[in-house]
Amino acid sequence: MKETADLQRVQAMADAFADERLRWLIGKGDVLVQNGELTQEKFKDLITKTIHEEYTRNYIMQQLTDGPKTVAAIAKATQLEPDRVLWNLLAMMKWNKVEIAGEQKREYLYTVKEF
């Protein structure tokens, strides 16, 4: 079980680095700093935050690959705080990656949005 969770974390990190949002930010970093739009420190903080967000969202998405889950179930599987799971699910809903699939014991079930 722990080995599976470790593999999921590694895959989530690999997926985060493959994400278009992070690649764009890294590619534009020098320009943003050179133009004075960001300091080097603020750019570093932005990259760190973006990597963390993308990793977390990919890890949550992995939990949904085998079917709909509640915030509580995702939080338990990922060991993330429930409010953090919900915040990321709401962001993923905004970007049409996740949707509500129903309810279970008065809690929404979230699933990967089909295209």
N, CA and C of each residue as an Amber inpcrd file, in Angstrom:
protein
   345
   0.8280000  -1.1960000   0.0000000   0.0000000   0.0000000   0.0000000
   0.8700000   1.2580000   0.0000000   1.8970000   1.3010000   0.8680000
   2.7740000   2.4680000   0.9250000   3.5450000   2.6150000  -0.3850000
   3.9450000   1.5000000  -0.9650000   4.6730000   1.5390000  -2.2300000
   3.8030000   2.1360000  -3.3340000   2.5240000   1.7840000  -3.3560000
   1.5980000   2.3430000  -4.3350000   1.4490000   3.8420000  -4.1340000
   1.3260000   4.2790000  -2.8830000   1.2000000   5.7130000  -2.5900000
   2.4600000   6.4590000  -3.0160000   3.6250000   5.8580000  -2.7680000
   4.8820000   6.4880000  -3.1870000   4.9560000   6.6160000  -4.7090000
   4.5420000   5.5790000  -5.4140000   4.5330000   5.6250000  -6.8780000
   3.5650000   6.6820000  -7.3890000   2.4220000   6.8070000  -6.7200000
   1.4520000   7.8290000  -7.1060000   2.0330000   9.2240000  -6.8950000
   2.7530000   9.4260000  -5.8070000   3.3700000  10.7260000  -5.5560000
   4.4150000  11.0590000  -6.6230000   5.2330000  10.0800000  -6.9810000
   6.2500000  10.2970000  -8.0120000   5.5850000  10.6160000  -9.3430000
   4.5260000   9.8910000  -9.6870000   3.8180000  10.1570000 -10.9360000
   3.1640000  11.5280000 -10.9110000   2.6040000  11.9150000  -9.7790000
   1.9830000  13.2390000  -9.6520000   3.0170000  14.3380000  -9.8550000
   4.2190000  14.1510000  -9.3400000   5.2780000  15.1460000  -9.5230000
   5.7120000  15.1930000 -10.9870000   5.8440000  14.0410000 -11.6180000
   6.2090000  14.0120000 -13.0430000   5.1430000  14.7110000 -13.8740000
   3.8910000  14.4670000 -13.5650000   2.7930000  15.1230000 -14.2820000
   2.8090000  16.6340000 -14.0500000   3.1550000  17.0530000 -12.8400000
   3.2260000  18.4890000 -12.5340000   4.2730000  19.1720000 -13.4010000
   5.4290000  18.5400000 -13.5570000   6.4890000  19.1410000 -14.3690000
   6.1660000  19.1030000 -15.8560000   5.2690000  18.2340000 -16.2600000
   4.8610000  18.1720000 -17.6560000   3.7280000  19.1530000 -17.9630000
   3.1650000  19.7570000 -16.9270000   2.0150000  20.6450000 -17.0860000
   2.3740000  21.9200000 -17.8500000   1.4750000  22.3230000 -18.7280000
   1.6810000  23.5100000 -19.5620000   1.8510000  24.7830000 -18.7360000
   1.0890000  24.9210000 -17.6860000   1.1490000  26.1180000 -16.8390000
   2.5470000  26.3120000 -16.2500000   3.1220000  25.2510000 -15.7360000
   4.4550000  25.3350000 -15.1440000   5.5170000  25.5650000 -16.2200000
   5.4250000  24.8590000 -17.3330000   6.3970000  25.0480000 -18.4210000
   6.3560000  26.4840000 -18.9330000   5.1680000  27.0750000 -19.0680000
   5.0480000  28.4580000 -19.5290000   5.7310000  29.4010000 -18.5500000
   5.4560000  29.2090000 -17.2650000   6.0210000  30.0800000 -16.2400000
   7.5470000  29.9960000 -16.2170000   8.0770000  28.8020000 -16.2910000
   9.5360000  28.6360000 -16.3110000  10.1210000  29.2970000 -17.5590000
   9.4570000  29.1130000 -18.6880000   9.9350000  29.7010000 -19.9390000
   9.9190000  31.2240000 -19.9350000   8.9570000  31.8020000 -19.2520000
   8.8220000  33.2640000 -19.2100000   9.5430000  33.9040000 -18.0270000
  10.0970000  33.1080000 -17.1410000  10.7070000  33.6170000 -15.9220000
  11.7720000  34.6650000 -16.1410000  12.7210000  34.3880000 -17.0380000
  13.7970000  35.3540000 -17.2940000  13.2430000  36.6720000 -17.8070000
  12.2650000  36.6000000 -18.6970000  11.6770000  37.8150000 -19.2660000
  10.9690000  38.6220000 -18.1730000  10.2180000  37.9530000 -17.3280000
   9.5020000  38.6410000 -16.2500000  10.4640000  39.3210000 -15.2810000
  11.5610000  38.6620000 -14.9790000  12.5550000  39.2430000 -14.0670000
  13.3090000  40.3770000 -14.7610000  13.7280000  40.1720000 -16.0000000
  14.4730000  41.1960000 -16.7310000  13.6480000  42.4520000 -16.9700000
  12.3610000  42.2860000 -17.2040000  11.4780000  43.4410000 -17.4130000
  11.0970000  44.1250000 -16.1050000  11.5300000  43.5690000 -14.9950000
  11.2250000  44.1640000 -13.6980000   9.8190000  43.8720000 -13.2110000
   9.1070000  42.9750000 -13.8900000   7.7510000  42.6310000 -13.4670000
   7.7610000  41.7820000 -12.2010000   8.8510000  41.0430000 -12.0000000
   9.0240000  40.2230000 -10.8020000  10.4740000  40.3200000 -10.3510000
  10.6670000  40.2530000  -9.0400000  12.0370000  40.1210000  -8.5480000
  12.4060000  38.6410000  -8.6340000  13.6790000  38.3630000  -8.5760000
  14.1280000  36.9640000  -8.6200000  13.5240000  36.1720000  -7.4630000
  13.4350000  36.7960000  -6.2960000  12.8680000  36.1250000  -5.1180000
  11.3780000  35.8360000  -5.3030000  10.6310000  36.8050000  -5.8200000
   9.1950000  36.5940000  -6.0500000   8.9720000  35.5420000  -7.1310000
   9.8320000  35.5260000  -8.1430000   9.7160000  34.5140000  -9.1910000
   9.9710000  33.1230000  -8.6050000  10.9850000  33.0100000  -7.7700000
  11.2910000  31.7270000  -7.1310000  10.1120000  31.2680000  -6.2750000
   9.5150000  32.1890000  -5.5270000   8.3490000  31.8570000  -4.7040000
   7.1660000  31.4190000  -5.5710000   6.9750000  32.1010000  -6.6920000
   5.8850000  31.7550000  -7.6110000   6.0900000  30.3720000  -8.2130000
   7.3070000  30.0620000  -8.6070000   7.6110000  28.7310000  -9.1550000
   7.3480000  27.6620000  -8.1030000   7.8200000  27.8970000  -6.8800000
   7.6290000  26.9310000  -5.7930000   6.1430000  26.6970000  -5.5330000
   5.3690000  27.7760000  -5.4740000   3.9270000  27.6580000  -5.2360000
   3.2480000  26.9100000  -6.3830000   3.6280000  27.2260000  -7.6060000
   3.0140000  26.5900000  -8.7720000   3.3360000  25.1000000  -8.8290000
   4.5790000  24.7470000  -8.5520000   4.9580000  23.3250000  -8.5210000
   4.1290000  22.5940000  -7.4750000   4.0090000  23.1890000  -6.3120000
   3.2510000  22.5600000  -5.2230000   1.7770000  22.3910000  -5.5990000
   1.1810000  23.4290000  -6.1920000  -0.2240000  23.3420000  -6.6050000
  -0.4180000  22.2650000  -7.6690000   0.4430000  22.2430000  -8.6620000
   0.2910000  21.2680000  -9.7440000   0.4930000  19.8480000  -9.2400000
   1.4700000  19.6520000  -8.3560000   1.6800000  18.3360000  -7.7620000
   0.4240000  17.8960000  -7.0090000  -0.0930000  18.7800000  -6.1590000
  -1.2650000  18.4510000  -5.3540000  -2.4560000  18.1100000  -6.2400000
  -2.6750000  18.8940000  -7.2700000  -3.8230000  18.6490000  -8.1590000
  -3.6650000  17.3450000  -8.9390000  -2.4650000  17.0500000  -9.3730000
  -2.2470000  15.7810000 -10.0670000  -2.4150000  14.5960000  -9.1210000
  -1.9880000  14.7470000  -7.8820000  -2.1460000  13.6890000  -6.8920000
  -3.6300000  13.4550000  -6.6030000  -4.3900000  14.5230000  -6.5030000
  -5.8400000  14.3990000  -6.3050000  -6.4820000  13.7360000  -7.5240000
  -6.0770000  14.1420000  -8.7200000  -6.6390000  13.5390000  -9.9400000
  -6.3870000  12.0340000  -9.9750000  -5.2200000  11.5960000  -9.5140000
  -4.9210000  10.1650000  -9.4770000  -5.9100000   9.4150000  -8.5900000
  -6.3380000  10.0490000  -7.5260000  -7.2940000   9.4020000  -6.6310000
  -8.6490000   9.2050000  -7.3000000  -8.9340000  10.0300000  -8.2950000
 -10.2290000   9.9640000  -8.9750000 -10.2380000   9.0360000 -10.1760000
  -9.0830000   8.4850000 -10.5310000  -9.0210000   7.6510000 -11.7390000
  -9.8040000   6.3560000 -11.6100000  -9.9860000   5.8620000 -10.3970000
 -10.7350000   4.6130000 -10.2460000 -12.1710000   4.8470000  -9.7900000
 -12.6460000   6.0830000  -9.9360000 -14.0440000   6.3630000  -9.6480000
 -14.2290000   7.5710000  -8.7470000 -15.4790000   8.0380000  -8.6580000
 -15.7940000   9.2230000  -7.8600000 -15.4560000   9.0320000  -6.3840000
 -15.0390000  10.1290000  -5.7600000 -14.6950000  10.0930000  -4.3370000
 -15.1320000  11.3950000  -3.6720000 -15.3330000  11.3140000  -2.3700000
 -15.6560000  12.4950000  -1.5700000 -14.3630000  13.2000000  -1.1560000
 -14.5220000  14.4320000  -0.6820000 -13.3740000  15.1730000  -0.1580000
 -12.7170000  14.3770000   0.9670000 -13.5160000  13.8070000   1.8550000
 -12.9770000  13.0510000   2.9890000 -12.1600000  11.8450000   2.5150000
 -12.6610000  11.1360000   1.5220000 -11.9380000   9.9640000   1.0090000
 -10.6270000  10.3720000   0.3440000 -10.6540000  11.4580000  -0.4110000
  -9.4330000  11.9450000  -1.0630000  -8.4280000  12.4050000  -0.0130000
  -8.9070000  13.1310000   0.9860000  -8.0290000  13.6190000   2.0530000
  -7.3670000  12.4520000   2.7890000  -8.1340000  11.4270000   3.0580000
  -7.5850000  10.2570000   3.7480000  -6.5300000   9.5640000   2.8820000
  -6.8220000   9.3910000   1.6070000  -5.8910000   8.6920000   0.7090000
  -4.6090000   9.4770000   0.4670000  -4.7170000  10.8020000   0.4250000
  -3.5550000  11.6390000   0.1040000  -2.8610000  12.2050000   1.3420000
  -3.5180000  12.0990000   2.4890000  -3.0290000  12.6890000   3.7400000
  -2.9380000  14.2140000   3.6410000  -3.8000000  14.7970000   2.8290000
  -3.9180000  16.2510000   2.7200000  -5.0780000  16.7030000   3.6000000
  -5.0330000  17.9500000   4.0320000  -6.1320000  18.5070000   4.8120000
  -7.3840000  18.6010000   3.9310000  -8.5670000  18.2740000   4.4660000
  -9.7920000  18.3330000   3.6660000 -10.0400000  19.6970000   3.0120000
  -9.7530000  20.7910000   3.7300000  -9.9930000  22.1080000   3.1290000
  -9.0570000  22.3520000   1.9420000  -7.8650000  21.8140000   2.0010000
  -6.9300000  21.9390000   0.8760000  -7.3940000  21.1110000  -0.3180000
  -7.9120000  19.9220000  -0.0400000  -8.4640000  19.0760000  -1.1040000
  -9.6270000  19.8000000  -1.7780000 -10.5430000  20.3410000  -0.9720000
 -11.7020000  21.0440000  -1.5220000 -11.2820000  22.2490000  -2.3490000
 -10.3560000  23.0470000  -1.8350000  -9.8820000  24.2290000  -2.5580000
  -9.3450000  23.8360000  -3.9350000  -8.5650000  22.7520000  -3.9860000
  -8.0130000  22.3020000  -5.2610000  -9.0820000  21.7090000  -6.1730000
 -10.0350000  20.9990000  -5.6120000 -11.1300000  20.4680000  -6.4220000
 -11.9390000  21.6020000  -7.0550000 -12.1850000  22.6530000  -6.2990000
 -12.9240000  23.8040000  -6.8360000 -12.1500000  24.4560000  -7.9810000
 -10.8430000  24.5740000  -7.8340000 -10.0200000  25.1310000  -8.9170000
 -10.0810000  24.2250000 -10.1380000 -10.0170000  22.9220000  -9.9260000
 -10.0720000  21.9820000 -11.0500000 -11.4500000  21.9770000 -11.7130000
 -12.4960000  22.2320000 -10.9350000 -13.8340000  22.3560000 -11.5220000
 -13.8910000  23.5980000 -12.4090000 -13.2940000  24.6880000 -11.9560000
 -13.2680000  25.9250000 -12.7240000 -12.6010000  25.7140000 -14.0830000
 -11.5790000  24.8670000 -14.1210000 -10.8450000  24.5920000 -15.3590000
 -11.3860000  23.3790000 -16.1050000 -12.5780000  22.9170000 -15.7140000
 -13.2640000  21.8040000 -16.3810000 -12.4860000  20.4950000 -16.3800000
 -11.7730000  20.2350000 -15.2960000 -11.0480000  18.9730000 -15.1660000
 -11.8050000  17.9990000 -14.2710000 -12.6310000  18.5380000 -13.3780000
 -13.3520000  17.7400000 -12.3910000 -14.8000000  18.2110000 -12.3630000
 -15.6970000  17.2880000 -12.0300000 -17.1010000  17.6560000 -11.8780000
 -17.7150000  16.8690000 -10.7270000 -18.8770000  17.3100000 -10.2900000
 -19.6100000  16.6110000  -9.2330000 -20.3920000  15.4830000  -9.8860000
 -20.2360000  14.2710000  -9.3250000 -20.8750000  13.0910000  -9.9020000
 -22.0950000  12.6370000  -9.1200000 -22.3340000  13.2380000  -7.9830000
 -23.4600000  12.8390000  -7.1530000 -23.1590000  13.1350000  -5.6990000
 -23.8790000  12.4240000  -4.8190000 -23.6830000  12.6040000  -3.3830000
 -23.5860000  11.2500000  -2.7060000 -22.8800000  11.2650000  -1.5780000
 -22.7750000  10.0680000  -0.7470000 -22.7440000  10.5270000   0.7040000
 -23.7290000  10.1260000   1.4660000 -23.8230000  10.5140000   2.8780000
 -23.6780000  12.0230000   3.0590000 -24.4480000  12.7740000   2.2730000
 -24.4990000  14.2380000   2.3410000 -23.1850000  14.9240000   1.9740000
 -22.3370000  14.2280000   1.2340000 -21.0880000  14.8000000   0.7470000
 -21.0410000  14.6150000  -0.7620000 -20.5560000  15.6260000  -1.4550000
 -20.4420000  15.5150000  -2.9160000 -19.3900000  14.4890000  -3.2950000
 -19.6700000  13.7990000  -4.3990000 -18.6930000  12.9010000  -5.0240000
 -18.0990000  13.6240000  -6.2190000 -16.7910000  13.6460000  -6.3060000
 -16.0930000  14.3160000  -7.4010000 -15.5050000  13.2690000  -8.3350000
 -15.4930000  13.5960000  -9.6110000 -14.9610000  12.6910000 -10.6120000
 -14.2300000  13.4870000 -11.6910000 -13.3950000  12.7930000 -12.4610000
 -12.7080000  13.4110000 -13.5810000 -13.7510000  13.7120000 -14.6460000
 -13.7220000  14.8930000 -15.1860000 -14.6920000  15.2890000 -16.2040000
 -14.3480000  14.6210000 -17.5330000 -15.3590000  13.9920000 -18.1200000
 -15.2050000  13.3130000 -19.4070000 -15.3870000  14.3020000 -20.5500000
 -14.5960000  14.1600000 -21.5670000 -14.7070000  15.0450000 -22.7380000
 -15.1610000  14.2760000 -23.9400000
